[in-house]
Amino acid sequence: MAPPRKILKSLPLVGFGQTPMELDRRADWENFALKIINHFRSGNVALVAETGAGKTVIALMAIIAKNWRTLFLAPQRYLAGQHQRLLDRISGESVPSQMYTGLTKKRDWNSLADRIIFATPHIALNDYRRQLIDLSQFDLVVIDEFHKAIGDYPYVSLAQVASSKRLKILALSASPGGDLEKIETVRKNCRISHWLKAEIKTPTKNEYLEMVKLDDNLKKIEQLFLSLLRDTALDLTCYGLTVNEKKLPTIKELNRLKECVDSLKGEEVFYPAISAYARYAKLRHAYAITISEGYGSFLAYLEKLRKDQSRAVHDIFQKNDFHEIVALARQNQLNHPKVYQLLQLASNLKERGKTALVFVGLKDTAEMLLDFMERYKIKADIVFGGADKNLSHQEKVLDQLADRQLDCLICTSVMEEGVSIGEVDSVIHYSMPPTEISRLQRSGRTGRLRSGEVIYLAIDHALDTNRYFATKRKLERMKEALRQNSFDPADSETIRYHKRKIDRTLPLI
């Protein structure tokens, strides 16, 4: 077999190397592929790089150079298929491969004719437990988006098994964790010994925060919601619970309150207290949807509430203030300031010949925005959910976006990880990303082959702004942790030291 460096130089990389930046990146990719190979002499490797830097390319180059038989795991079926197509481009279709997902009826994991098997982790783990996979037939397991390796996610079990079988493990991510403790957790779960940071030049991403003011109608609705929440908070205090009726509860505060309510089990006040808590939580959720998502999303949630036969929901619908909220929302569906701002922004991008991914938090929001965009003559479609049944639609709309047959693609978290959409010009965060990892991943869908822009569309309210700045600070802490030249994930003392240092300079909220 030829030396790895010679093999890497000979790879065709079909469709790559067409621009000066791509030519420069090829040299970087080859260099990091060789580094991975060298690091494997003494342990498993994690490769961390910015979104769009070419982590998957580097991994596949290393695999091809060493002819390792590889189980390549990716969290979504579409992503696994994308990696398989990338392999064909890199190798000129010279490396035999298969893709196994829940839709693959016959899965021959142990056929040595297939050098690389791309698979989703749930299918791989289920088939291993059914004794359909002989892992001794593999040399390497690749764990893509390894920040998912927490709790009971299949990556954790698969890494444990791979390690026990003495397989090499290569983990890939742009966002290993929001703090050093999380990074250490996924490192341990993936059995990582070496931390390889690939600093590869990527196209620029310009970020903008657009604040949207509450109009008079939304301010009135807010006051009505706050009045309902205050009344319910006072009810909760009657059961001996500590609730600040003057302050909107955070999700963490709601969870703590639920624990306090549960502690009353067996007491006479338990059932009225848990009903009041349910009313409090549902009102808070309805309030957040109305402010941050739009009237259409609130009305969709209202229809779900109507099917709920609980005492809590019955009490909500008895309130005059709630009836007034519903009436105001119905009268002003097209006039929510955040929706209006997005439509203006999307129209402007269309006039400039720009395409956009619009990230939302709820399926109902996606459907509402699609309806409004069609009214504005903006060519758009939606993608939501990660189920296999949606794959054909997902592939279709991505192709349409790439061919500029669509102006906008509205999507939920299904599109945030790994998916390569090289020509998308803008990412619009209509809903604030819930975590620093989702923020990084979603923003990384633009600026892959050329410069792009990232726009955060935030209602001028704590519900949006707090989340925006919280994820920003956490992302800064993560990047700072990864920048520490002395940082060794295997060294717990280093972790504790750097955590203290970061906490002093970037205070928690």
C-alpha angles and dihedrals in degrees: 000000000000119000114274093245091055092048091050092051090052097051111117097216091198110219094011128105096043096125133043090249091053091049090053091046093052090062089049092048092052091048094052092044088058090047090054090051091050094046091054089069088078107024151320121316137222115200114203122185141146118280109274094021093114106257092155092048090053092048093049092047091055091047093050093045091056097032090229115176100236141196102206111196124198126174096232133044092229091052092050089052091049090053091050091052089048090054090056091052093049097045100033088244090297096125115076113228144165135203119217123191137144090285093057104097097189116042118182101185095169101054105122089203088078108070096187127031116194113203146156113252097237092057093044093050094045092050091047090054088050087054092243094125124067101198091189085076090068132074099194142024118203116203109199118200089012093181083086090069095106135109114351097336108138092244090073095056094040092052090050092052093044091051092049089052090050093242120155115252124209115186123195131195144135091208115037094170147322095251139013094265091057091046090051091049095055091041091057093042091053094043092237121177102170129047112207117188113198109203101192124164113253131181115277123266117206113206126206133182113209114193118208118204122224111247124219094267094052091046090054092049090049092054091049091051092047090051091053091047092050091051092050092046089055089051089054092051088058087067093055095263123138110235129160101224091187095059132062107243120241120226089256090053090049090052092050090048090052090054090052091050091049089053088064091065110133093027124107093246095053100096098044089044094052090047090052090048091051090051090049094050095046092049091049091051092048090049093051092048093050095049100039105026109030144258093280091058090048092051090049089052088048090060090054090050091053089063091055110096095190125127090241093060092043089055092049092054091050092063118100091209090058091051089053091050091053092049093050092048092051093048093051106036093131095043105063103132095226093050091047091050092051092051090051091048093048091049090051092050090049091053089052091050092247128144125216143197111214114202119205133175100224136049088222090057091051092052092046093051092047090056092050093046091053088054088053091050092246111146105231144150137185137236122190139157127030099243119132091236088070095052099094091051090046092053091047097052093044089055090048091051092049090050090047092241085129128051095198139017114201113205147164127220092301089087099044103085127068099322110141115220100165101184103043109124103198142024115205118196100207089166116039112252109256095221140023089249094054089046092055094042096048093046089050092067088084131051094044103122098009138006117296142177133239119206125192110202104200128177108228092253138100091252090068105023096049091054092045094054094038093057090042092056093045091050090051090052091050092050090047091053091051091048094057104111091201094049113123113175089207091061111081092186089057089050093053092046095050092045090057091047094049094044090057094053101035108038120209120243 
